[in-house]
Amino acid sequence: MKKLLAIAAVTVGLSAAATTVANAQGYLVNGHAASKAEAQLLVSYGVQQGNWVVDGYGIAPADSGLSRQATATSGGQKCWYVLDVQLCD
């Protein structure tokens, strides 16, 4: 009986791992194919397959514009905003 349970546990584990790898192919994270860990993170949050940005602020669709920094050029400098404070190079 123990042998049967061990075989069942290994089978379930392998099928779960194969499903995660298969699902990883449908995710793009920060412009590259998702790694297994990134795919597991997205699946754990219930995120659908697609193109995503994962950063320190959270998870956002790549085409939403929410995760992009606001940039402005002034006098050849690259500027951006952090918490409504303009920073420039």
Rosetta blueprint (number, residue, H / E / L):
1 M L
2 K H
3 K H
4 L H
5 L H
6 A H
7 I H
8 A H
9 A H
10 V H
11 T H
12 V H
13 G H
14 L H
15 S H
16 A H
17 A H
18 A H
19 T H
20 T H
21 V H
22 A H
23 N H
24 A H
25 Q L
26 G L
27 Y E
28 L E
29 V E
30 N L
31 G L
32 H E
33 A E
34 A L
35 S L
36 K H
37 A H
38 E H
39 A H
40 Q H
41 L H
42 L H
43 V H
44 S H
45 Y L
46 G L
47 V L
48 Q L
49 Q L
50 G E
51 N E
52 W E
53 V E
54 V E
55 D E
56 G L
57 Y L
58 G E
59 I E
60 A E
61 P E
62 A L
63 D L
64 S L
65 G L
66 L L
67 S L
68 R L
69 Q L
70 A L
71 T E
72 A E
73 T E
74 S E
75 G L
76 G L
77 Q E
78 K E
79 C E
80 W E
81 Y E
82 V E
83 L L
84 D L
85 V E
86 Q E
87 L E
88 C E
89 D L
